[in-house]
Amino acid sequence: MVIAAGVWSLAETGVGSASLLAGWEGAAKMIGGLLPPDLDPELLRQLGTAALETVQISIASLILGAAFGLPLAVLIAGNIEAPRWLSGLARLAATTLRSVHELLWALIFVATVGLGPTAGVYAIGLHSAGVIAKLCSEQLEAVDPAPVEAMRITGGSRVTCALLGVVPQARANIASQLLYQWECNIRSSVVVGFVGGGGIGEALGISLRLFRYQELATLLCAVLLIVAAVDQISRLIRARVGATTYAIPGTGRRSLLILGRRT
């Protein structure tokens, strides 16, 4: 059934060699227009400013997303045992935030706060909050239940079990999720820039509309460099505060290594 659904979807959407061959001539012409990239000093100066703004948007939106998303994640996680009505409201809020695409959020905020990076931060931040809430709640639910149960048996309150039993086990993986969300925010900031959200995306949209393909190539190279740099920074941070899993011999289980300690 899954295979049939896949074949049906591919056929109905026109995916295949025929569609690629039909658009090859236009693609070849556009790729040829990208070379060589424009290295005009004035363009590179403007590019540096736009790149810096893109990074600022990604960091600010991550802070905003974490500020809203992490409390929602705690309320959603089943092993936290928040009141059912509160957990349900948190789940509904998280679903609503991530169901609305960044572009739609950007259009809403461009209309309310105007063009520029502020709209981009709000748009990406709200969508990120919904994603962070879902992914981090799953990390909280995936912790070893034994220490949490031990705290409950010895009379620990719900808040104590959450703060001392659940969150410490999940903190490294939550940090890893936040770093990954930062990488996603870089790419999202480029997309929302097309509708006035600031950063390199805004310059990309202008170059594309004006058919300045060599300028477009320079901007694309800058985006690739930013994403690669953020990925490397994330890997370095994960190496210091991230989680590593390894198999426990003879048990078939996997344990979590956090900052050199086993949990």
N, C-alpha and C positions, 0 to 999 in steps of 0.2 A: 504493500500500500504506500509506503514511504517512497519507494522507487517510482511508482506510478505518479505520485504527486509531484516528484521532482521533474520527471519527464514532461508532464503536462504543463508545469510552470515554465520550463525552458522553452517549450514549443509555443506557448501562448504569448510569451514576451519577446519572441523573435530572436533569441540568443542562438548564435551559431556562426559557422564560417561565412555564410552568405552575407549576413549583415556586416561582418568585419571587412569582407572584400568590397562591399558596396561603398563603405566609407573610407577606404584606404587612400584614395586619391586626395581627398580633403585633408586627411591626417598627415600624409606625406608633405603636402604643401605647408601645413602649419608647423610641422617639426622643422622643415627647412628654414622657415622664417625665424625660428628661435635662435639660430646660430649665425654669427657668434653672439654671446650675451653682450649687452650694452654695459660698458665699464666707465661711462662718463662720470667724472669726479662729483659733479653736482648731484647726479642720480645716487651715487654711493653714499653721499652725505645724507640725503633724504632717506635712503634705505636704512642707514644706521639709526636714525630717529624713529622710523616706523618699526624696526626690529625691537628696539628698546621698549616701545609702547606695547608691542605684542607680548613681550615677556611680562611687563607690568600687568597687563590684562589677565594673563594666565595665572599669575600669583594672587592677585586681588580676588579673582573669581574662585580660586581654590579656597582662600580664607573664608569667603562668604559661603561657599558650598559646604565647607566643613562645619562652620558655625551653625548652620541649619540642619545639615545632614546627620552629624554624629549624635545629637540628642534624639533625632528621629530613629536612628539605628538602635540606640539603647532601648527605646520604648517598643520597637518592633520585635526585637530578639525574644524568642520564646522562653529561653532559660533565664531571662531577667525577671519574668513573671510580673510585668506591669499590669495594672487593671485592664480588663478586656476592652472596655470602651475607649480607654486612652490609647491602647495599642492599635485598635481599629482605626481611630482618627489619624494616628501617626502613619499607619500603612496607607491610608487613603491620600494623605498629604504627599507622601513620597511618590506614590504612583502618579498623582496628578503632575507633580513637578517634572518627573522624568518622561512623562508621556508627551509633553509639549516640547517640540524640537527647539534647539537653540535659535534657529532662524526665526521662528514665530515669536519666541520671547524677544529677540532682537528687534523685530518690527514693532512690537508693542512698546518697548522702552525707547526706541528711536522716536516714536510718536509722542511719548510722554516727557522724556528728559532731553530729547534732541540728539543730533548726530554726535559721534565721538566715542571715546573709550568707556565712558560711564555706562552707556547703554550696553556695550559689549560685556562689561563686568557683571551687570545685573542679569543679563540674558544667560550667560554661561554659568554664573554662580547658582541661579535657581535650578537650572537643569542638572548641574553637578550635585546639588543637594539631594535630589531624588535618587541619582545613581549611587552616591556615597551611602545614603541611608539603606539601600537594598544590599549592596555588596558588603558593607561593614556589619550589618545585622547578621548576615550569613557567617561572617568570620566569628562573631560573638557566639553564635549557636554551635559552631564547630569545635569549641574548646572541650577539653577533657572534663566530663561532668563529675568525676570522682572528688576533686578538691571542693567543688561547689556543694556537693551533697554532704561532705564532711562538715562544712561550715554550717549547713542547715541543721544537721543532727545535733551539733553542739550549741545550738540556739542562736546562730547568726541571723540577723534580720535580712529582709529582702535587699535593702540598700547595701548592707555589709557584704553579702554574697556577691552582689553585682560589682562593687568597687574593688573587693579584695580577691574574689574568686574567678570572675569571668573576664573582666577588663584586662587585668595583668597578663593573662594567658594570650589574649588576642591582640595586645597592643602592637606587637611587631608586624603582624600581618595587616593590621589596620593602617599602620604607617606605610606599608608597601602599597596598599590600595590607594592611599592618598597621593603617593608619588606617581602611580600610574594615572590617576585622574589629572594630575598636573600635566603629564604628557598629552592626554586627551584635550585638555584645555588649550594647549598651544595650537593644536590642529583646529579646534573649534573657533578660536579667536581669528584664524585666517578666514574661516567660512563666514562668520557673522560680519566680518569687515566688508563683505560684498554688499551688505545692506546698510552700511553706515556705522558699523560698530568699531571703527578705528583700526589702527595697526597695519600690518602688511597687507591684510586682506582687502582693505580699502584701496591701496595702491594697485593691487592685483586686478581688482575690478575695473579700475580706470584704464589700466594698460590693455586689458582684454577688450573693453568696449571700443577703444580707439585703435585697435589692431597694432599696437606697439609690441610686437612679438619678441624682439630682442630685449626690450626692457622687461617684458614678462619673464623671459628666461633668467635674467638676473635676480628677479624677485623670487622665483621658484627655487633657485640655488640657495638664496638666503633662508628660505623656509626650511629646506633640507638641513642646512647647517644648524639652525636653531633647534630643530627636532633632535638631531644627532647629539648636540651638546646637552640638551635636557635629559636625553636618555642616558648619557654617560654620567651626568651628575646624579641621576636617580639610582643608577647602579652602585655608585660609590656610597651613597647614603644608605641604601639597602644593605650593603656589606657591613656597615657599622651598626645599624639598628634593625635590620631586617631579620626574617626568620628563615631557618634552614631545616628541612625535614630529612630524616634518615630512618632507615629500617632498623628495628630492634631484632637482632638475630634470634631465630627460633620461635618468634611470636607472630610474625606476619603483620605486626602493628607498626605504625609510624609514629615517631615522637617529634616534638618541636624543640629546636635548639634556639634559645634566645639569649644573646649576649653571653654565650659560653655556658649557659645553665640548661639543664634538662627539665622539661615539665611534662 
